[in-house]
Each structure stands twice: as C-alpha cells, then as structure tokens.
Amino acid sequence: MRPVREIASEIRKEWENVNFAAKPYLAAMLELETVKDRYGLDTGHSIVLHFLCNASSFRGEAARRIKKELKDLVK
C-alpha cells in the first residue's frame, strides 16, 4: 500500500477544483505516512474518513480508483 501522502499528492494532481470542505483534510493527508499517524489531535484514520465524506465531487476513473484505495486503508 502507498503512503497516505503519496495518495494525497495524486489527488491534488487529478482534482483541479478541490471542494472547500475537503481541502483541510487533503492538506492533512499530505503530512501522513499511514492512517495510524496523527495530525494534531486527529488520527490519520479519522482524517481519511472525513476526506472521503467531503469528496463526493471528486469524480472519474482516477477518483474511483483512489477512493477505493483510501477506503481499503481505513477498513
């Protein structure tokens, strides 16, 4: 599995107009190696889940693949 920050970097490349509600979670994900890491008082697991909840406008083939990868991380 790829590091969370690598996945987040790909999201930034693929998603031109990141939803304002997803932006802070994407920024936090850029600092995480795994979902077990912490960012401030939040767990990486929580950050990824919140990102997914706010990423409904991230669409397309790449988005589906990336979202599945993130969902697999938080299972």
C-alpha positions as CSV (number, residue, x, y, z in Angstrom):
1,M,0.0,0.0,0.0
2,R,1.1,3.5,-0.8
3,P,1.7,6.1,1.9
4,V,-1.2,8.4,2.5
5,R,0.8,11.5,1.5
6,E,1.5,9.9,-1.9
7,I,-2.1,9.2,-2.5
8,A,-2.9,12.8,-1.4
9,S,-0.4,14.1,-3.9
10,E,-2.0,12.2,-6.7
11,I,-5.4,13.6,-5.6
12,R,-4.0,17.1,-5.9
13,K,-2.9,16.4,-9.4
14,E,-6.2,14.8,-10.5
15,W,-8.7,17.0,-8.8
16,E,-8.5,20.5,-10.2
17,N,-11.1,22.3,-8.0
18,V,-10.9,20.6,-4.7
19,N,-14.1,21.0,-2.7
20,F,-13.6,23.6,0.1
21,A,-14.8,21.1,2.7
22,A,-12.2,18.5,1.6
23,K,-9.3,20.9,1.4
24,P,-8.2,20.8,5.0
25,Y,-8.3,17.0,5.1
26,L,-6.4,16.8,1.9
27,A,-3.7,19.1,3.4
28,A,-3.5,17.0,6.5
29,M,-3.2,13.8,4.4
30,L,-0.2,15.3,2.7
31,E,1.6,15.1,6.1
32,L,0.7,11.4,6.8
33,E,2.6,8.2,6.2
34,T,-0.2,5.9,7.4
35,V,-3.7,6.1,8.8
36,K,-2.1,5.3,12.2
37,D,-0.2,8.6,12.2
38,R,-1.6,11.6,14.0
39,Y,-2.1,15.1,12.6
40,G,-2.6,17.5,15.5
41,L,-5.2,15.8,17.7
42,D,-6.7,13.8,14.9
43,T,-5.9,10.3,13.7
44,G,-5.0,9.6,10.1
45,H,-7.9,7.2,10.1
46,S,-10.3,10.0,11.0
47,I,-8.8,12.4,8.5
48,V,-9.1,10.0,5.6
49,L,-12.7,9.2,6.6
50,H,-13.6,12.9,6.7
51,F,-11.9,13.5,3.4
52,L,-13.9,10.7,1.8
53,C,-17.2,12.2,3.2
54,N,-16.3,15.5,1.6
55,A,-15.0,14.2,-1.7
56,S,-18.3,13.4,-3.5
57,S,-17.5,15.9,-6.3
58,F,-14.2,14.1,-7.0
59,R,-15.3,12.0,-9.9
60,G,-13.9,10.0,-12.8
61,E,-11.9,6.8,-13.3
62,A,-8.9,8.1,-11.3
63,A,-11.2,9.3,-8.5
64,R,-12.9,5.9,-8.2
65,R,-9.6,4.1,-8.0
66,I,-8.1,6.5,-5.5
67,K,-11.2,6.5,-3.3
68,K,-11.2,2.7,-3.3
69,E,-7.5,2.7,-2.2
70,L,-8.4,5.1,0.7
71,K,-11.4,3.0,1.7
72,D,-9.1,-0.1,1.8
73,L,-6.7,1.8,4.2
74,V,-9.5,2.6,6.7
75,K,-11.1,-0.9,6.8
